[in-house]
Amino acid sequence: MSAPVIEVQGLKKYFSTPRGMLHAVDDVTFKIEEGKTLGVVGESGCGKSTLGRTIIHLHEKTDGKIFLDGKDISDLKKKELKAAREKMQIIFQDPYSSLDPRQTVDATIREPLIVSRRYTKAEIDEKVEALMDLVGIDARLQMAYPHELDGGRRQRVGIARALALDPRFVVCDEPVSALDVSIQAHVLNLLKKLQQEKQLTYMFVTHDMSVVRHISDDICVMYLGQVVEKCEAKELFRNPVHPYTKALLSAIPSTDIDNPNQREILTGEITSPINPKPGCRFAARCKYATDACHEPQVQEEIAPGHFVRCCRCHEIG
């Protein structure tokens, strides 16, 4: 087993609101090994994007620990944080709004190389050309602006920018959700190819179960800021345990007319993430809920590498 590139322990990110503290990320723990992809899935508002942004310090954590290659990067001074950020990058969801409309493709990819102050002008010119070739952007588009490109090419520019400083870890924040289905496959295959060539470590945020199944080695299922289930991708689809995971998987469209998926219809109100009570946050929508579910829940390893946050997991699994 290779050493983890990223490890988080009890990570929390709360936001202050007029009604109280919003628990966007609450007590999240996991590791991602070198060259592996951790998929993070869940419905909108569950905290998966905030989790990724907190790990790379776009948001500062409320509590917990973050380790990069075994080094604690939870609380860094400005100079140390700049060095750490070069090893951690992000590919944003919307390839149009995440690119500066006033910058050409060349200028967008060139900017992080200039800011790093590690390269001469000749080296930057060479690296920009190499990055464009790496992600499949034709040299004739070097001076094009974002509005002159289609969605797939814009996202390739975003990928090239993220890889400019040779990062160890990349947060892929729903990088294909804004693209046409045919383009999605090209971008996903590009990400997998780059991972193999450069031994990149990904955290892949998405709400699309088909996408996460295709690209992930391990999967975390999040619900209202907490990881409710984590295991290998194949194991999750073969043996889902948490009721919320089962409901997510049942919603995947089936092409089998004779044996369609049996939908798990969720009822009840969604628990507020603002000052939530100690118990299971899914209990109000769970048909298996008992009084025990209103007590604090712990993440339990029910099988090697398979973690579930549910006090009734042994009964309903």
N, C-alpha and C positions, 0 to 999 in steps of 0.2 A: 504494500500500500504506500503510495507516494505521500509526501508531506502536504498538508493543506496550504494553499496559497492564501485563502481567506478563511478566517474563523471569527464568528461573533458569539458572544456569551451574554445572555440576559439583556439583549439590546432593547432599549426603549426610546421612543420619540413621542413626546406629548406636545400639543399645541394649546396655548391659552385661548379660550373663547369667553364671551360674556356669560355663558351658562356654566363654565367650568373647564376642566382639562380634557381635551380630546385625545384619547389614547390611540394614536395612529399606528404605532408599532409598540407592542407590549410583551416583553420577556421572550425575545426570539433568540434561539441558539441553533447554530449549525456550522458545518465545515464544508469547504469546496476544495477538492484536491486539484493538483496541477493538471491542466489539459481536459478537465471535466466541465460539464454544464449542469448547473442547478436550475431547474425550472421552478418558477414561483407563480402559482395560479390562484385565482379567487375572483369573486365578483367585484365590480367597480366599487371603490371606496374601502376595500379591505386593508389597504396599507402596503400593498406590494411595491408600488413605485416609490413610496416614501422610504421603505426599507432599503431599496437600492441606493437612493440618493443620500440616505444617512450613512451608509457604509463608506461611500466615497467623499463624505464631508460636504456635500452640497447643502445638507441640513446637518446641524450639530446635534449630537445625541443628547437625550435627557439623562440616560443612565446606561450602564453596561460596558462591555469591552469589545474592541475591534482589533484583530490581528492581521497583519499582512506579512506573509512569509515568516511567521513566528514572532514578528516584532509588534509590540503594542503601539497602535497608532490612534488610540482612543482620544488622547489629549495631546496635541502637538502644537508647538510654537509655529509662527508664520513660516519661517525658513524650512523647518522640518516638514510642515504640511505641504509646501510647494513641491518638495522632492517626492513625497508619498503620492501626491496627486498625479505626478507624471507616470506612475505605475498603475494608476486606476483611472479608467476612462468610461464614458457613457455614450451610447447610441440612443438618441431620443426617438420618441414615437412619431412625431410629425416631421417629416424631412423638409417641409417647406418653412414652417415657423421657426425651426431650430437653426436655419441657415440665415446669415445676414444678407438681405436682398441687395445690398450695395457692394458686396464682395463677389469677385469671380471665383470659379472653381479653384484656380491657382492660388488666389489670395486666402481662401478659406483653409486649404490644406497647409499652406505656407505659415499661417499665423502661429500655431503652437510651436513650430520649429524655431521661429524668430524669438518668441517669448522665452523659450528654454535657454537661449544663449549658449547652446552647446555646439552649434554648427556654423561653419563659414558659409558665405553666400553660394559658393560653388557646390558645397555639400547639400545645401538646402535645395538648390535647383535640381540636383541629381535625385534627391530623396522625393521631391514632389512628383517628378516624372515616374519614379519607381512605384510610388503609392498609387498613382492613377492607373498604371498598368496592372498593379496587384489586384485592384478592385474592379477592373474591367471598364474604366472610363477612357474613351477614345481621346487621343492627344489633341484632336481638333476642337474639343470642348474645353480646353484649358482656360480660355478667356470668356467662357459663357457665364451668364448670371443664373441664379436659381430659377427665375421665372421662364427661362428658355429651356429648362430640362423637364422631363417627365418625372413622376414620383420615384420610379426605380432608380434612375440616375441620381436624383437628389439624395436618396438614401445611401447610395454608393459613395457620394461625396462625404456624407456624415460618417460613414464607416472609415473612409480614408483618413479623415480628420482625427477620429478616435484612435487610430493605429499609428499616427505620425510619430509619437514618442516611444514606440515599442512597449506598450503597457503589459503588465502581467495579468491584470484582471479587468474585464469589461462588463459593465452593466448594460444589458440589451433591454431597454424599456419599451416593450411592445413595438419592436422595430419594423414589423410587417403589417400591423393592424390597419394602417392608413393606405395600404397598397392594394391594387387589384390582385385577385387570387393567382393569376398566371405569373405576376411579378413576384408575389410572395415566395413562390418555390425557388425562383432564381436567387433571391436575397438569402433565403435560408441555406441553400446549397453553398453560396459564397461564404457565409459565416462558418459553416462546417469545414469548408476547405481551408479557410484562414486559420481556424483552430488547429487543424492537423499540421499545417505548415509551420506555425509559430508557437505551438503548445500554449495557446491562449486558454484562460480560465474564464468561463462565462457565468453570469447570473442572468437568466432569461425570463423576463417578466411578461406574462401574457394572460389573457382570459380564454384563449382558444385551446381547448384540450387536444385537438388534433395536431396543432403546431407543437405544443409542449411534448407530446408523445414522440414526435419525429426527431426533436433536437436534443432532448434532455437525457442525462445519465441518471440523475436523481430528481425528485419532485417534492416541493413543499406546497401544501395546500393551506392557504391563509383564510381566516375568517375574523373580521373585525379586529385586526391588528395582531392576532395570534396565529402561530402555526398549529393547526389541528391534526395534521398528519404529514409524515415525511418518510420516504423510502425510495428504493430504486424505481425507475419509471415502469419497468415491466411488472414489478410486484404491485405497484399502485393500480394498474389497469387489470391485473389478474385477481388481486385480493384487496379491494378497498374495504376499510374497516369503519372509519368515522362516518356517521350518518350524512354529514355535509358532503364528504367526498363521494359517497354513493349517489347523492342527488346530482352532483356535478356531472358524474360519468353517465348517469341515466339520461341526461339532456343531450348527449351527443347524437346527432341524427344517424339513423341506421339505414343501410341500403338493402337489408335483408327483409323482404316483404313477409316471409313466412314466420320469422322470429324477430319482430321489432323489439327495441329496448322497452323494458317496463319502466315507465317514468315514475320517479319519486317526486310527488308534488308537495312542495313545502307550503305550509300554512303558518299563520301566526305573525306577530309583529317583529320586525328587526330590532334587536336591542340597541339602545343608543350607545355610541362609543364615547360619549361624554360622561365622565365619572362612572364607568360601569361597575356593577356589583361584582363581588369576588367569584361567583359561580361561572358555569359554562355559558358563554355568550350565545351559543346556538340553542340553548335549552328551550327558549320560547317557540322555536320552529321545529323542534325535534319530537317525533312520535314516541321515542324511547325514554323521554325525560322522566326522572323521578326526583324526590326530595334531595337525594344525594348529589344531583347535578347542580344544586344551588350552593354547594360547598366549593372551595378553591380546587381547581383541576391541575394535575401535574402531567407532564409529558412522560409517557411510559414506553419502554422498549418491549413490545409484545413478541417480537421475533428479531433475530439479528439484523440490525440496520433499519428496522421498521418501528417508527415512533408514532404514538397516537396520544392526543390530549382528550381523553374521554374515560370517565370512571366506570362506564358500562361496556367498554370495548370488548372484554372477554365474553360477555353475554350475547352481544349483537354481532360480533365479528363472524 
